[in-house]
């Protein structure tokens, strides 16, 4: 179900308690991107944290609680590609898979994603990584790149950090000025129980709304394609 987060400039970073909830719901690796404003490369990507202890240490090392600039954070649930440091988000825009998998990168573009894109990855990489490979030829033509993202986003949530600003695609949730791709990490959120007809489809592994494949965790059903969720109370 992944959760992608955008913290704008001069907005308080989400607390470690909040981020721990995000991690617990999405424990397949985490990472973040910082808009630092360097002359040659304006963005730092740090990712590949495969345990909460590793992420918390990085949170403290890079003083994320006090970081005033634009920040992207991502907590992953694997849907395409293996569970590994290289497949965590964010990604730069490059056609080089080795560079996409680097866990510490300086760049002028960083992308995070929540959902499932309608593309087939080549090899053991995620759909997001494949998308970044396809965007790479357009990195010098941002309007064309953004048109491509708009055309493919659908129910996905995508954030692209450039050296000037962060661009959001899809419908995001705003909490205290911070944008979350979904609130499924907050187990206090109220979920609508499925109807009998919906439950039949969910138990077969399909979303009643978009026919996408659902993810089930205990009594929670989630569709990564359209973002709908149900909690079965029976």
FENFENUR-V415335 format. One record per residue. N is the residue number from 1. SS is DSSP state (H for helix, E for strand, - for the rest). NEAR is the number of other ideal C-beta (glycine too) atoms within 8 Angstrom. D_LAST is the distance of its C-alpha to the last C-alpha in Angstrom with 1 decimal. Layout:
# FENFENUR-V415335
n=N ss=SS near=NEAR d_last=D_LAST
n=N ss=SS near=NEAR d_last=D_LAST
This chain:
# FENFENUR-V415335
n=1 ss=- near=11 d_last=22.4
n=2 ss=- near=14 d_last=25.7
n=3 ss=E near=15 d_last=26.9
n=4 ss=E near=16 d_last=30.5
n=5 ss=E near=13 d_last=32.3
n=6 ss=E near=13 d_last=35.6
n=7 ss=E near=15 d_last=37.5
n=8 ss=- near=10 d_last=40.5
n=9 ss=- near=7 d_last=43.9
n=10 ss=- near=4 d_last=44.5
n=11 ss=- near=9 d_last=40.7
n=12 ss=- near=7 d_last=39.3
n=13 ss=- near=11 d_last=37.5
n=14 ss=- near=10 d_last=33.8
n=15 ss=- near=7 d_last=33.7
n=16 ss=H near=8 d_last=33.0
n=17 ss=H near=6 d_last=29.9
n=18 ss=H near=8 d_last=28.6
n=19 ss=H near=13 d_last=29.8
n=20 ss=H near=9 d_last=28.2
n=21 ss=H near=11 d_last=24.7
n=22 ss=H near=14 d_last=25.8
n=23 ss=H near=12 d_last=26.9
n=24 ss=H near=8 d_last=23.9
n=25 ss=H near=13 d_last=21.7
n=26 ss=- near=14 d_last=24.6
n=27 ss=- near=9 d_last=26.6
n=28 ss=- near=8 d_last=28.6
n=29 ss=- near=15 d_last=31.7
n=30 ss=E near=13 d_last=33.1
n=31 ss=E near=15 d_last=36.3
n=32 ss=E near=15 d_last=38.1
n=33 ss=E near=14 d_last=41.1
n=34 ss=E near=12 d_last=43.7
n=35 ss=E near=13 d_last=46.2
n=36 ss=- near=8 d_last=49.2
n=37 ss=- near=6 d_last=51.9
n=38 ss=- near=7 d_last=54.2
n=39 ss=- near=2 d_last=57.3
n=40 ss=- near=4 d_last=56.6
n=41 ss=- near=8 d_last=52.9
n=42 ss=- near=8 d_last=50.9
n=43 ss=E near=15 d_last=47.5
n=44 ss=E near=10 d_last=46.3
n=45 ss=E near=16 d_last=43.3
n=46 ss=E near=12 d_last=41.9
n=47 ss=E near=14 d_last=38.9
n=48 ss=E near=10 d_last=37.8
n=49 ss=E near=12 d_last=36.2
n=50 ss=- near=8 d_last=33.9
n=51 ss=- near=6 d_last=32.9
n=52 ss=H near=8 d_last=32.2
n=53 ss=H near=6 d_last=35.4
n=54 ss=H near=9 d_last=37.4
n=55 ss=H near=12 d_last=35.9
n=56 ss=H near=9 d_last=36.6
n=57 ss=H near=8 d_last=40.1
n=58 ss=H near=12 d_last=40.7
n=59 ss=H near=11 d_last=39.4
n=60 ss=H near=8 d_last=42.0
n=61 ss=H near=6 d_last=44.7
n=62 ss=- near=10 d_last=44.6
n=63 ss=- near=7 d_last=44.1
n=64 ss=H near=11 d_last=41.2
n=65 ss=H near=8 d_last=40.5
n=66 ss=H near=6 d_last=44.0
n=67 ss=- near=11 d_last=44.2
n=68 ss=- near=5 d_last=45.4
n=69 ss=- near=9 d_last=45.4
n=70 ss=- near=12 d_last=42.8
n=71 ss=E near=13 d_last=40.2
n=72 ss=E near=16 d_last=37.5
n=73 ss=E near=14 d_last=34.7
n=74 ss=E near=16 d_last=32.2
n=75 ss=E near=14 d_last=29.4
n=76 ss=- near=12 d_last=28.5
n=77 ss=- near=10 d_last=25.7
n=78 ss=- near=10 d_last=27.6
n=79 ss=- near=9 d_last=27.1
n=80 ss=- near=9 d_last=30.7
n=81 ss=- near=11 d_last=33.3
n=82 ss=- near=6 d_last=33.1
n=83 ss=- near=7 d_last=32.0
n=84 ss=- near=9 d_last=35.5
n=85 ss=H near=11 d_last=37.5
n=86 ss=H near=9 d_last=39.2
n=87 ss=H near=14 d_last=36.0
n=88 ss=- near=16 d_last=34.9
n=89 ss=- near=12 d_last=35.7
n=90 ss=- near=14 d_last=38.0
n=91 ss=E near=12 d_last=40.4
n=92 ss=- near=13 d_last=43.9
n=93 ss=- near=11 d_last=45.2
n=94 ss=- near=9 d_last=47.1
n=95 ss=- near=6 d_last=47.5
n=96 ss=- near=6 d_last=48.0
n=97 ss=H near=10 d_last=44.9
n=98 ss=H near=6 d_last=46.5
n=99 ss=H near=9 d_last=46.9
n=100 ss=H near=14 d_last=43.3
n=101 ss=- near=11 d_last=42.2
n=102 ss=- near=9 d_last=44.6
n=103 ss=- near=11 d_last=42.8
n=104 ss=E near=6 d_last=45.5
n=105 ss=E near=9 d_last=47.0
n=106 ss=E near=8 d_last=49.3
n=107 ss=E near=10 d_last=49.0
n=108 ss=- near=7 d_last=49.2
n=109 ss=E near=11 d_last=45.8
n=110 ss=E near=13 d_last=42.3
n=111 ss=E near=17 d_last=39.1
n=112 ss=E near=15 d_last=35.4
n=113 ss=E near=15 d_last=32.5
n=114 ss=E near=13 d_last=28.7
n=115 ss=- near=15 d_last=27.3
n=116 ss=- near=10 d_last=28.6
n=117 ss=- near=11 d_last=32.0
n=118 ss=- near=5 d_last=33.2
n=119 ss=- near=9 d_last=35.8
n=120 ss=- near=5 d_last=36.2
n=121 ss=- near=11 d_last=37.4
n=122 ss=- near=5 d_last=40.4
n=123 ss=- near=5 d_last=40.0
n=124 ss=- near=4 d_last=37.6
n=125 ss=- near=12 d_last=37.2
n=126 ss=- near=11 d_last=34.4
n=127 ss=H near=14 d_last=34.3
n=128 ss=H near=12 d_last=35.3
n=129 ss=H near=15 d_last=38.3
n=130 ss=H near=15 d_last=39.3
n=131 ss=H near=13 d_last=39.1
n=132 ss=H near=14 d_last=41.4
n=133 ss=H near=11 d_last=43.8
n=134 ss=H near=9 d_last=44.0
n=135 ss=H near=13 d_last=44.5
n=136 ss=H near=10 d_last=47.3
n=137 ss=H near=6 d_last=50.2
n=138 ss=H near=10 d_last=49.4
n=139 ss=- near=10 d_last=49.4
n=140 ss=- near=4 d_last=52.8
n=141 ss=- near=7 d_last=51.8
n=142 ss=H near=9 d_last=48.8
n=143 ss=H near=6 d_last=48.6
n=144 ss=H near=8 d_last=48.2
n=145 ss=H near=13 d_last=45.6
n=146 ss=H near=11 d_last=43.6
n=147 ss=H near=8 d_last=43.9
n=148 ss=H near=11 d_last=42.5
n=149 ss=H near=12 d_last=39.5
n=150 ss=H near=8 d_last=38.9
n=151 ss=H near=6 d_last=39.1
n=152 ss=H near=11 d_last=36.5
n=153 ss=H near=11 d_last=34.2
n=154 ss=- near=7 d_last=31.9
n=155 ss=- near=9 d_last=28.5
n=156 ss=- near=13 d_last=29.7
n=157 ss=E near=16 d_last=30.9
n=158 ss=E near=15 d_last=34.3
n=159 ss=E near=15 d_last=36.8
n=160 ss=E near=13 d_last=40.4
n=161 ss=E near=15 d_last=42.7
n=162 ss=E near=10 d_last=46.4
n=163 ss=- near=7 d_last=49.4
n=164 ss=- near=3 d_last=49.4
n=165 ss=- near=6 d_last=45.9
n=166 ss=E near=12 d_last=42.2
n=167 ss=E near=9 d_last=40.9
n=168 ss=E near=10 d_last=37.2
n=169 ss=E near=12 d_last=35.7
n=170 ss=- near=11 d_last=32.4
n=171 ss=- near=5 d_last=30.4
n=172 ss=- near=10 d_last=30.1
n=173 ss=E near=9 d_last=28.6
n=174 ss=E near=8 d_last=31.3
n=175 ss=E near=7 d_last=30.9
n=176 ss=- near=6 d_last=34.2
n=177 ss=- near=8 d_last=36.2
n=178 ss=E near=14 d_last=34.3
n=179 ss=E near=12 d_last=32.6
n=180 ss=E near=13 d_last=29.2
n=181 ss=- near=13 d_last=28.0
n=182 ss=- near=12 d_last=24.4
n=183 ss=- near=8 d_last=22.6
n=184 ss=- near=11 d_last=19.6
n=185 ss=- near=13 d_last=21.4
n=186 ss=- near=7 d_last=20.9
n=187 ss=- near=6 d_last=17.5
n=188 ss=- near=4 d_last=18.2
n=189 ss=- near=7 d_last=18.0
n=190 ss=- near=4 d_last=15.4
n=191 ss=- near=8 d_last=13.4
n=192 ss=- near=6 d_last=12.5
n=193 ss=- near=9 d_last=8.9
n=194 ss=- near=11 d_last=9.9
n=195 ss=- near=6 d_last=11.0
n=196 ss=H near=6 d_last=10.7
n=197 ss=H near=7 d_last=14.0
n=198 ss=H near=10 d_last=13.2
n=199 ss=H near=11 d_last=10.2
n=200 ss=H near=8 d_last=12.8
n=201 ss=H near=10 d_last=15.3
n=202 ss=H near=16 d_last=13.4
n=203 ss=H near=6 d_last=12.6
n=204 ss=- near=6 d_last=16.3
n=205 ss=- near=7 d_last=17.2
n=206 ss=E near=10 d_last=18.5
n=207 ss=- near=14 d_last=18.3
n=208 ss=- near=8 d_last=18.0
n=209 ss=- near=7 d_last=20.8
n=210 ss=- near=9 d_last=23.4
n=211 ss=- near=5 d_last=22.6
n=212 ss=- near=11 d_last=22.9
n=213 ss=E near=8 d_last=21.4
n=214 ss=E near=11 d_last=18.3
n=215 ss=E near=11 d_last=17.9
n=216 ss=E near=9 d_last=14.7
n=217 ss=E near=5 d_last=14.5
n=218 ss=- near=4 d_last=11.7
n=219 ss=- near=5 d_last=8.6
n=220 ss=E near=12 d_last=11.4
n=221 ss=E near=12 d_last=13.0
n=222 ss=E near=12 d_last=16.6
n=223 ss=E near=15 d_last=19.4
n=224 ss=- near=12 d_last=22.8
n=225 ss=- near=12 d_last=24.8
n=226 ss=- near=9 d_last=23.8
n=227 ss=- near=11 d_last=22.0
n=228 ss=- near=9 d_last=18.8
n=229 ss=E near=11 d_last=15.5
n=230 ss=E near=12 d_last=11.9
n=231 ss=E near=10 d_last=9.1
n=232 ss=- near=11 d_last=5.6
n=233 ss=- near=5 d_last=3.8
n=234 ss=- near=4 d_last=0.0
